[in-house]
Amino acid sequence: MADESFELRQTIEIEASPELVYRFLTEKELLERWHCIDAEIDARPGGAFRFDITGVDVTRGEIVEMEPPKRLVMTWGFDEPGVTTLEFTLFETETGTRLELRHHGFGSEDDRDGHGRGWTHYLGRLQGTAEGRDPGPDSWRKV
């Protein structure tokens, strides 16, 4: 059973509109620029997704809540779909968007910390890509 004390929070500032950042979180072609090799996503509440992130690591889940361009909530799991909950909240700022990530429901501190390293890596790629920079090849890609 997951312990809610194993929660991950990260915040980044992106020099792009919340509308554009939201699209990078929900559209196949844009997800594939910064986050995964292949994305399958039914971008609606109750819709399923499958992201082949590295060629080996695949995550699956379901979209729980969508409030464009402010909030996206989805279940998230590698070994089994939807084990944890991932929340993106976007705030408009003077220079673009503040994105707050909350990922919770981990079974252990190690699992949370591993996801933390992953989100640090991929949120950096999201930031650059949404700001119009080419993130280059993903150093975590395994194929």
C-alpha positions in Angstrom: 0.0 0.0 0.0 1.2 3.5 -0.9 2.3 5.9 1.9 1.1 9.4 1.1 4.1 10.7 3.1 6.2 9.7 0.0 5.2 12.7 -2.0 7.2 14.5 -4.7 6.9 18.2 -5.5 8.8 20.2 -8.1 8.3 23.6 -9.6 9.7 25.2 -12.8 9.3 28.5 -14.5 8.8 28.3 -18.3 8.9 31.3 -20.6 5.9 30.2 -22.6 2.1 30.6 -22.2 0.1 28.2 -20.0 -1.9 27.3 -23.1 1.3 26.2 -24.9 2.7 24.4 -21.9 -0.6 22.5 -21.4 -0.4 21.4 -25.1 3.1 19.9 -24.4 1.5 17.8 -21.6 -1.4 16.5 -23.6 -0.6 16.3 -27.3 1.2 13.3 -28.8 3.5 15.2 -31.1 4.6 17.6 -28.4 5.0 14.9 -25.7 7.3 13.1 -28.1 9.6 16.2 -28.4 10.5 16.3 -24.7 9.3 13.3 -22.8 9.0 10.0 -24.7 9.8 8.0 -27.8 6.2 7.2 -28.5 3.0 8.6 -26.9 -0.5 7.2 -27.1 -2.9 9.5 -25.4 -6.7 9.9 -25.3 -6.7 13.4 -23.9 -10.0 13.5 -22.0 -11.1 12.6 -18.5 -11.2 8.8 -18.4 -8.9 8.5 -21.4 -6.0 6.2 -21.3 -2.4 6.9 -22.1 0.8 4.9 -22.7 4.2 6.6 -22.9 7.3 4.7 -24.1 9.8 6.9 -22.4 13.2 5.3 -23.1 12.5 2.3 -25.3 12.5 0.1 -22.2 10.6 2.2 -19.6 6.9 2.4 -20.4 4.3 4.1 -18.2 0.5 3.7 -18.4 -2.4 5.3 -16.7 -5.6 7.3 -17.1 -6.5 10.9 -17.2 -8.5 11.8 -14.1 -9.0 15.5 -14.5 -8.4 18.2 -17.2 -8.9 21.9 -16.8 -7.1 23.5 -19.7 -4.8 25.4 -19.4 -4.6 25.2 -15.6 -4.6 21.6 -14.3 -4.0 18.0 -15.4 -4.3 15.0 -13.1 -3.5 11.5 -14.2 -2.8 8.1 -12.7 0.8 6.8 -13.4 2.5 3.5 -13.3 5.4 1.5 -14.8 4.8 -2.1 -13.7 1.1 -1.7 -13.5 -1.1 1.1 -14.8 -2.1 3.9 -12.5 -0.3 3.1 -9.2 0.5 6.7 -8.4 -1.1 10.1 -9.0 0.5 12.8 -11.0 -0.8 16.4 -10.9 0.4 19.3 -13.1 -0.9 22.8 -12.0 0.0 25.8 -14.3 -0.1 29.4 -13.2 0.3 32.4 -15.6 3.2 34.6 -14.6 4.6 37.9 -16.0 7.1 35.9 -18.0 5.1 32.8 -18.9 4.1 29.9 -16.7 4.9 28.4 -13.3 4.4 24.7 -13.5 3.9 22.9 -10.2 4.2 19.1 -10.2 2.9 16.9 -7.4 3.4 13.2 -7.7 2.2 11.0 -4.9 1.2 7.5 -3.8 4.6 6.0 -3.9 5.2 2.8 -2.0 8.7 3.8 -0.8 11.1 6.6 -0.4 13.4 5.0 -3.0 10.5 4.9 -5.5 9.8 8.6 -4.9 13.4 9.6 -5.2 13.8 7.7 -8.4 10.8 9.5 -9.9 12.2 12.7 -8.6 15.4 12.2 -10.6 13.3 11.4 -13.6 11.1 14.5 -13.3 14.1 16.8 -12.8 15.5 15.4 -16.0 12.3 15.6 -18.0 11.0 18.9 -16.7 14.2 20.5 -17.8 13.6 19.1 -21.3 10.0 20.4 -21.2 11.2 23.8 -20.2 13.7 24.1 -23.0 11.4 22.7 -25.6 8.4 24.8 -24.6 10.7 27.9 -24.8 11.6 27.0 -28.4 15.0 25.3 -27.9 15.8 21.9 -29.3 16.4 19.6 -26.3 18.6 17.3 -28.4 18.7 13.5 -28.0 17.5 12.2 -24.6 20.5 10.9 -22.7 18.2 8.5 -20.9 17.0 6.8 -24.1 18.0 3.1 -24.1 17.3 2.2 -27.7 
